[in-house]
Amino acid sequence: MSRRNRKRRATGRRKKQEVAGRPAVNRNIQRLLQASECQAGLQRDKAMESVSFPPQSSIAICGGTHGNEMTGVYLVREMQKHKVDKIGSVSISTVLSNPRAVDVCRRYTETDLNRCFTDALLSSPITDSTPYEVRRAQELNAQLGPKGSEKAVDMLIDLHNTTANMGLCLIFYTADYLPLQIFKYIQNKMSSVPVRAMQLDIPLSDAYSLDSLGKHSFSIEVGPQPNGVLRADIFNIVKEAVDHTIAWLQEFNSGSTFEAGEVEAFTVVKSVDYPRDPVTGEISAAIHPQLQDNDFKLLKPGDPIFLSFTGETVKHEGEELYPLFVNECAYYEKKIAFHLAQKRTFKLPSIHMKKD
C-alpha cells in the first residue's frame, strides 16, 4: 500500500472515531443531566411529601346548627352530660350551635344559620331587625374564631344530617392536607358505611358555614335520616367518626407521621332545580325513581332524572357527573333538586407535627 493510501486510511479512521465518539460523549452528558434532573425531581418530591403543622390542641364539636338534625344535637348533649372536655392532648369544646332552633325542632327560626358565616355577614352591624341567626353567627365567631385568625380553634367539626342517601360524607372548603388526612384515616377505619368527601371550591371570605371558623375544619353529613328523628345506627356512625378524629389528633400530637397518599373527593360544579310550571313556578316533577337514593352514582347523558306529574321522563343532558344530596328535604326552599359534582383525586403529602 502506498504511503498516500495509508495516510488517507488513517485519516479516515480518525474521522470515524471522532464522529462515532461524539454521540457517545453526548449520551454520557445526557445521562448525567437526566440523573441530575431526576435527583432534583426526587428532592422536590421529598419536599412536597413532608408537611408539618403546629400541634392540634383544641377541637370544637358542634351540633344543632340546624335545629331539626338530631344526631349532632344528641351527641353534643351526651358529651356535655359526661363533661367530655379533654381527651389526652386534645381540649374539647362542645357547642349547641342554634339553641332556639333546637328548642322548636326546626332548621332555623329566621334564616339559615349555616349560611351566615361569610365575612360580610360576620362584620355586618347588628340592628333591631337583624335576624337571630346572624346575631348567633357573630357570637359563635367570637367564641370559636375569629374566622381566619390565629386565635381560632385548631379544628372544628360541625355535625349534620341529611334526608338524602349520602352515607357518611365529610365536606371541605379547600384541599387542606390535615383534614384530608383525617378523611383518609376515617375511610380506612370504618367499613360499616361508605365514607366519601365533598369539596366546595369557595374562597374562605365567601365560605358561609359554621365549620369555616376553625383553622382546620370539616362538616360531617350523614344520612338518610328524616328531620326531627334520631336513628341509633346514624348516631353510632357519627360518634365513631368523631372518635376516630379525636384519636387521629392524639396520634398526630404524639409525633406520629401520616404517610403520603391520595384520596378521591367530589367537587360540586353546579346545582339542578326541579322542573317548574312556567306560570305558577310550582314544581311540576319529582326525582325519578332510578335517580332516587343513588347519590354518588355516575349520571350519564340520557339517564332519567325527573318524572313529571303527567308521567313524562326528563333525562340528563350534558357531561357525565355525580349527583349529590338527591332530593334533600331542606333544599326545596333553595330550589335545588340535587348537586352535580366531578370526581377528583387529591395527592396528599406525608404530614407530621411541627416541633419547636
Phi, psi and omega in degrees: 000138183287159178300322181296317181293320178298322180295316179298316181295319178297318178298319179297320179295321180296318181295319179297319179297319180296314180295316180293329183286331184299309179299323179299315177297315180298319179296321178296316178297317180299318178298317179298317179296317180296319179297319179296316180294321179298315179298319178297319179297319178297320178296319178296317180298318180297321179296321181288332186276000180227113181232137181248148177229153174297162177305142178260086190265347183226137177225139173250129177248116188246140175220160179078017172302321166252120193291349179250013176258099202280337183300310180296322179301310185282332176292317178296315180299320180294319178293322178292321179301319182266011176051049178278098181237355177200131173231112183060237183270004188249120173277136187240128171250130176250132189228126169271103197292317185233076187299326180294318179292324177297317182301325181258004179053052176233157180303315177203170180262320181234318178209160185293112180303325184280016171236016188250014187249022171290157178303322182297314181286326180292336181256005182286146179292143178271128178232179179297334183266001181293128179300151181305316184295329176291319176299316182295323178299319179291325175296316179293325177297319178291326183281319188250343182258228358296150181305130177078010183252166177288342180279348184296154177301145184298313183226135177231128177239126178249128189260128183225157168245156175226148175279350179278161183274067187266353186063218175258115184233127174262135185243128182237156171270315184236167177280066180281119186301325186292304177294333176293325174293324176296319177301314179299320180296313180296318178304319181286334184271332188251124179242356185281347185208148173298133179245117183229171179229146179232135181246134173255115185275077185229136176299151183303323181297330180264355179299126194253353187257163185304320185297343181291352180286333184281157173300316173232148187191165168196159171259151173248123175247127179227133179192174014272141172213128179296153176296141178077008183239143175245119177254135183297318183294320179292319177303314183292325176298313181294317179301318179297318179296320178294316179300319178295323179296315179295320177297319178299315181298321179294317177298317179300313182292338180277356177106006179293147173257132178258122192290158177296157179180204177210153178224156174260140176219159182253119181260120182291130180248335177193167177241150182241129178270163173289151169300143185227153175293126184295340182267308185270337184080003180284153177300136181242006179204158177248167175302134180293142180305330180284343176264328182305132178069012180250044173302142178072006176267127186306128179258120183254157176304132181095347177289141180289138179236328178228152172236116183290163181290348175259008173093009180269140179266131173259129185253154178290136176239152178100201188285164176286126181216171182252128179277138178229153180051049181291122177062034176297127184304315186289347184270356177300316180291339178270000180060047177233120175274324176190161172266156171240137187224156171261146174270128181235154175252126179253124177274131184249132172282165170290146180229153179206169181285136176286129180259147180294000000 
